[in-house]
């Protein structure tokens, strides 16, 4: 009997990829005129996948539609797009899928910090 693949057309893209608990501090870096990046705000990455992440920020702060995400302890910045906002919870998509090894590194950073 042939197997039928599940219909994934109605599932939002941010829910397709496996998410991992990260609970890691980060910064949202605003992209301003001439690509300057002077303004930033702190956030907390709650969950992360190769597609995107769920962040916590103050519900009173404005967040741009496009920005860079800098994870504490990692020098690289990830280009991001805001998908939706529900008070202090932001759902973001990365502008490109991140490397699974990079995601593993971020998860490992949180694990190592918790187990010293």
N, C-alpha and C positions, 0 to 999 in steps of 0.2 A: 504494500500500500504506500503511495507516495506521501511524503511529508509536505505539509503546507506551511510556508513561512508566515509568521505573524504579521499583521498589517501594522506597520510602524509609521504610516503617513500622518496619523493624528497625534503623535507624540511630539511635544516640543523638543527641539534639538538639544536644549540644555538638560533634558531628562534622559536622553538616549545613552550617554556615556556614564560609566561608573563613577560615582562621586566618593571622595575620601574626606574624612574629618581631618582638618589641618589645624585650626585654632592658632593661627600665626599672625602676628602684627605685620602691617604693611602700610604703604602710603599710596594714595591716589594723587598722581602728578598731572596737573592741568597742562594741556597743550595750548599755549597762547600765541599771540602775534609773532610771526617769524619763527615759529616752533620753539619759542622760549618756554622753559619749564620752571619758573620761579615759584609758583604757588602750588601748595600740596596740602592734603589733609590726611590725618591718620584714620586707619580702618583696621578691622580684624577679619581675616579670611577664615570663615567657618568651614566651608566645604570647597573642594576643588576637583576638577576632572581635566582631561586633556582639552576639553572644549571651553570651559569657563569656570566660574566660581560664584559662591555666595558670600557676600561681605556684610559686615555690620558697620554702620556709620551713624553719626548723630542724625536724628530725623529732622533737625533744624537747619542742616547745612545743604546747600545746593551742590549737586554733582553734575558735571558736564556729561554729554552723551558719549563723547570719545575722550579717552585719557590713557595714561600709562599707569601700570601697577608695578610698584617696587616692593618686593617681599623682603622683610627684615632679614639680614644675613646673606642676601643674594644681590649681587651688583646689577644684574640684568633687569631691564624694564620690559614689561609685556604690554603691547598695544591692546586696548580693550574697548568694547562698546557696551553701553548700558542697555540691557534687555528689558528689565522691569524693576520698579521700586515699590516696596510695601513698607512704609514708615522707615525704620532703620535698616531693613534688609534690602540689599541690592543683589540682583541677579545679573551677572555680566557674562559676556562671551569674549573669548580671546579672538583677536583679529586673524590669527592662524592657530591651528591645533598645535599644542605644545608637545614636545618630545616626551614620550612616556618615561624616559630615564630622568628628565628634568623634574617631572611630577614626583617620581620616586624619591629624588633628592630632597624636594620640599617636604614630603611626608617624613622622610628620615630625619631631617633637621628638627622637626617637632618632636619626634620620638626620642632623639638623643638628648634634647633639652629637658624632657620630662623624666629621664632615667639617669640622671647624674648622681 
